[in-house]
Amino acid sequence: MWRVTATTLVIFAGVAAAQNAPTTWTGVGGNPPTYSQRALSAVPNAAAVRQRFWSPRLADGWVPQGVAAGGGYLWVAAYQSTDPKQSRGPCRVFQLDPGNGAVAGQFDLPAACGHAGGITHNGDRILYVADGRALWRIDTQAALAAGRCVDMGCSSTSLKGALRADWLAYRDGMLWLGAYRKAAAETALAWRIPESGVMAQIVTGGGALDAKAADRTIAIAAQSQGAAVAPDGSLWITQSSGNFGRLQHVDSTSGNVIAEFAMAAGIEDIEFGPDGQLWAVSEAGSRRWNTLPTFYPLVFSIDVGALR
């Protein structure tokens, strides 16, 4: 005899949504949303998109902000809100199977986190997660086992002055931190900080990090939402709002734009996977942003060689 539980009902709802889904949902991995039957939007540079997964736990109001690749998994940082006027809420990191988008694990971030805007993996077992003025260094094995960011494997430092981390990127022992600025601003800033300096600050608890910790600072475009460091050391940076999306290839020394490409509105963070594919996440069409013109609440990979 089947025992009908709340979980069973959620599964049934998901199956029903999938059965009645628009054809544009075909081939999208993970759990489809149950709050909408909108067709996925046609987006710029769709021909360069390879894998597509639903962002995790959309029906529960999780708004995706950050994506990382490492340790054989994808990692999505999100906060919970269904109100367009509410930009903060509980924060969580989801571990995704990169083959099918299924949730393989998850853990909650400390209560101090309200907008998990940046996440990056250091290639070992460590994730860095940021929320503006706060930066956490997380042992993923400990956090997954506990279901939360535990004290022994969850260190943090604060940021002060001009230094902010609205997004994060990492490669070869260097962390990039970037500030978000509204459209009215002409530029924002990004800082490169050696991971060793961040570690020293966390271990000693010697106060907040400031821009003096950076060995490089560059000006970037306003509305920058996420970044990734390419194998050659150059940066790829997204800019977006609810009405536009853009991906820029940027010289990481001068900040000069090498090339730029139109992307889905609402695109947030990006990170290169070990195979060279650029993973991205969009918040457009999450429950909080389901009234936006674009419906594309996906984690998706991009073949940068196919961008036009």
N, C-alpha and C positions, 0 to 999 in steps of 0.2 A: 504494500500500500504506500502510495506517495504521501508524504507529509508536506503540506503546503505551508511554507514559511515566508517571511518577508523577503528573504534572499531569493526563494523560488519565484515569487511574484516579480521581482526585479528582472530575473532571467527571462521569464515569460514576456515581460514588457519589452525587453531588448530584442527577443526573437520576433515579436510582432512588429516592432519598428523596422527590423531588417527585412521582413517579408514584404512590408508595404513601402519600402524605401524607393526613392527615385533611382533611376538607372545610373546616375552620376555617383552613387554610393558604391557601386560595384567595384570590387577589388581593393576597398579600403579596409585595412586590418583593425583589430581592437574592437572595443564596444561602442556601437553607434549611440548617439543621443536619443533619449526618449521624449524630449520636450519639443522637438521640431521635426518636420518632414520636408524642410526646404531642400531644394536641389543644391548641391555644391556649386559655388559660383565658378564661372569661367574666369581664370586669372591670368595675368601676364606671365609669359615664359613657362606656361604649363608644359610645353614640350621638353623642358629640361628637368621636370619633376619625375622621379623614379618611384620610390616607395611612398605610400601614403597610409598613415594610421590615424584613427581618431585620438585626439588628445584624451588622456585618462580621466575617468570619472566626471565627464561633462555633466551628466544628469544631476550630480550632487553639488553642482555650482563651482567646481574647481576651474579657475581661470589660469591657463598656461602662460608662463612668462619666460622661463629659461629652459634650455636644452643642452645636454652634455653627452659625450660619447666616451666610454672608457670601461675597462674591466669586463669587456664582452657584452655590455648593455648600453642602452640609452637611458638617460636620466632627465626627468622633467620636473622643474620647480614650479609650483603653483600656489595661489592663495584662494580662499573660498569667499565668494560673494556672488549674489544674483542681482544686486542693485546697481544700476549704472552710476548712482551717486556715491557708492561705497567702494573705495579703492583699496581698502585694507581688510584683512581677515586672517584666520588661522592659515599657517603655511605648511606645506607638505611636499616631500620629494617622492616621486614615483620612479620605480625601476621598470623599464620596458624591455621585452624581448625584441631585438632588432630585426628578427625574421618575420614576426607577425603582429607586433604591436601590443601583445598581451601584457598585462601588468604582472610582473614577476615578484615584486616586493614594494614596500613603501615605508616611509617613516615621517613622523611629525617633527617640525622644527620648533625651537624654543618659542615661548609665548611672546617674546620681544619682537619676533618677526611678524610683519603685517603685510609685506608685499615682496615676495621672494623674486626679485627681478633679475638676478644674475646667478648662473651656475656654471662651473667648469670642472673637469676631471684632470688630475695631474698625472694620469697614466699608471698610477700604482693602485691604491685603494682609497685615495683621498678625494673628496669633493670639497670645493669651495663654494659657498652660497652667500649672496650679498643682498642686503636690503638698505640701500642708500648709505646710511652712516654706520652700518654694522656688517662685519665680515666673519663668517664662521668657517672653520676648518673641521671637516667631519670624516671620521673613520666609518666607511660605509658598512663594513662587516658588523661592527658593534651597533650601529644605528638600525640596520635591517633586523638584527636579532632581537633588539628591544622594541622595535616599532616606533622609536623616537630617538632624538639626538641626545645620547646619554653623556653624562658629565665627563667620563674618562676619555671619550672619543669625540668630544664636541667642544673645541676651543674657539674662542672668539676674540676679536679686537674691534675697537671703534675707530671711526675715521673722523677727522676734523679739518677745519679750514676749507680750502677749495676742494679737497679730496673727497670724492664720492664714488660709490660703486653701485650704479644703477644697472650695470651689466659687467660681466667678467669674461675673460678669455685667458688661455694658458698654452704655453709651449716651451719646452726646453728650459725649465726652471724659472720662467718669467711669467708673472701675472700682469695682465692688462686690466685696468679698472677704468670705466667710463661714466661720465655724467650725462644725464638726460637734461636737455633744455627745450623749452617750448618753441613753437614755430616762430614766434616773434624774435627770438634770439638769432643772431647771425651765426654763431659758432658755439660748440661745446668743447670740452677737453677730455683727453684720454691720457692716462699715465701708465708707464711700464715700471713695475716694481719687482726686484728680485724676490723669488719665493723665500730665499734664506732670510731676507729682511723681515718679511711677514712672520715667518716662523720665530725669529728672535723676539719680535714684539709680543707674540702670543705667549711664548714660553716665559719671558721675564715679566709680563704684565706691566710693562714700563710706560703705560699711558697710550693715548690714541696715536694712530698713524696720521701723518700729514703729507703734503705734497713733497716735502724734502726727502721722503723715502724713495721717490721716483728717480730713475736714472734717465728717463726720457719723458717728455710731455709734448703732445701734438694737439693741434686744433682739428676738430672734426665737425661734421654738419650737425645742426640742431635736429631734434627729434630722433636722435640715434637711440636704438632700442636694444641692440645686441651686436656681438662681434665674435670673430674667430680668427685665429692665427694660422695662416697657410704654412705648408712645409718650407717654403722659401722665406718665411719671416714676414711677408706682407700681411696686411689686415684686410678682412672682409667685414663690412659694417652695414647693418640694416638701419633704415629710417622708416617710420610709418606713423599713420594715424588711422582713424576709422574710414578714411576716404582715399588713402594712397599707401603704396608700399614701394620700397626701393632698396636695392642691394648695391653697395659701392665696393670696389676693389681699391684699396688705399695703400700708398707707400707709407710704411710704418716709421720711417725716419723723418720725412718732410710733412706728412699728412696730405700730400697731393693726391687727388683722385685719378687713378689710372683708367678706370672704366666704371660705368654704372648701368644698372639694368632695372627695369620696372618689375615689381613683384606683387604678390597678393597684399591687399590692404590688411592691416593688423598684424603683419609679420613682426615677430619679436626677436628672440635670441637665435643664434646659429652656432654650430661647432662642427669641425671636420671630424669624420670618422676615420678609422684606420685604413679604410679602402679608398680614401680620398673624396668620398661623397660628402657634401655639405648638408648637414642636418639643420632643419629650421622648424619653428613652431609659430602658429598664428592664433591669436585670441579672438579673431573675428568670427562670430557665430557661437561663442561660448554663451552660457545662459545669461551672464551679465551683459554681453554684447550681442544678443540675438536680434536686436532691432537694426543693427548696422546693415548697409546695403550688401556687404560681402558676407557670405556664409562659407567659411573655410577653416573650421576649428580643428586643424590637423597638425600632426607631427609628420614632416615630409623630408625626403632627401632630394638634393639638387645636384645634377651633373654640371659643374660650373663650365665645362668645356662646351656645353650645348646652349649656354645663355646667349641671347641675341638682343 
